[in-house]
Amino acid sequence: MRPMSEHWHDRIESDPLILRGKPCFHGTRIPVGLILGYMACGKTSEQIIDQFPDLNSSHLTAALEYARDLADFEAAAL
């Protein structure tokens, strides 16, 4: 289990100069939405990490936490 102090904010950034501000993993040009799409299509963590060697399991966890927080935010805004 990872420490509670680590949060998706530690792994994901949005910079208007990188991919027009789409959320990406720190230090990469890999959009979080792309990885979430791979997960939604049933790709395993190992398959995703093999395809994107700059990522590790903590990046994938961060993507899921990001999606969860975004879904919670959207539900609260409705």
C-alpha positions as CSV (number, residue, x, y, z in Angstrom):
1,M,0.0,0.0,0.0
2,R,1.4,3.4,-0.8
3,P,1.7,6.3,1.6
4,M,-1.3,8.5,2.1
5,S,0.8,11.6,1.5
6,E,1.1,10.7,-2.2
7,H,-1.8,11.9,-4.2
8,W,-2.5,12.2,-7.9
9,H,-1.3,15.8,-7.7
10,D,2.2,14.4,-7.2
11,R,2.0,12.6,-10.6
12,I,-0.3,14.7,-12.8
13,E,0.1,18.2,-14.1
14,S,-1.7,20.5,-16.6
15,D,0.5,23.0,-18.4
16,P,-0.9,25.1,-21.2
17,L,2.4,24.7,-23.0
18,I,2.2,20.9,-23.0
19,L,-0.6,19.3,-25.2
20,R,-2.6,22.5,-24.9
21,G,-3.1,22.0,-21.1
22,K,-4.4,18.4,-21.2
23,P,-3.6,16.6,-17.9
24,C,-0.3,14.7,-18.4
25,F,2.0,12.7,-16.2
26,H,4.8,14.9,-14.8
27,G,7.8,15.0,-17.0
28,T,6.1,13.3,-19.9
29,R,3.8,14.2,-22.8
30,I,1.6,11.2,-22.0
31,P,-2.0,12.3,-21.4
32,V,-3.9,10.9,-18.5
33,G,-7.0,10.4,-20.7
34,L,-5.0,8.2,-23.0
35,I,-4.1,5.9,-20.2
36,L,-7.6,5.9,-18.8
37,G,-8.8,4.9,-22.2
38,Y,-6.4,1.9,-22.3
39,M,-7.7,0.9,-18.9
40,A,-11.3,1.2,-20.0
41,C,-10.5,-1.1,-23.0
42,G,-9.3,-3.8,-20.6
43,K,-5.5,-3.4,-21.0
44,T,-3.6,-4.7,-17.9
45,S,-1.2,-2.6,-15.9
46,E,1.6,-4.6,-17.3
47,Q,0.5,-4.0,-20.9
48,I,0.2,-0.3,-20.3
49,I,3.6,-0.1,-18.6
50,D,5.2,-2.1,-21.4
51,Q,3.8,0.3,-24.0
52,F,4.7,3.4,-21.9
53,P,8.0,2.6,-20.1
54,D,8.1,6.1,-18.5
55,L,5.2,5.1,-16.4
56,N,4.9,2.7,-13.4
57,S,2.1,1.4,-11.3
58,S,1.9,4.6,-9.2
59,H,1.2,6.6,-12.3
60,L,-1.7,4.2,-13.1
61,T,-3.1,4.6,-9.6
62,A,-2.8,8.4,-9.9
63,A,-4.8,8.2,-13.1
64,L,-7.6,6.3,-11.4
65,E,-7.5,8.7,-8.4
66,Y,-7.7,11.7,-10.8
67,A,-10.7,10.2,-12.6
68,R,-12.4,9.5,-9.3
69,D,-11.9,13.0,-8.1
70,L,-13.1,14.4,-11.4
71,A,-16.2,12.3,-11.2
72,D,-16.9,13.4,-7.6
73,F,-16.4,17.0,-8.6
74,E,-18.7,16.7,-11.6
75,A,-21.4,15.0,-9.5
76,A,-21.2,17.7,-6.9
77,A,-21.5,20.4,-9.6
78,L,-24.7,19.0,-11.0
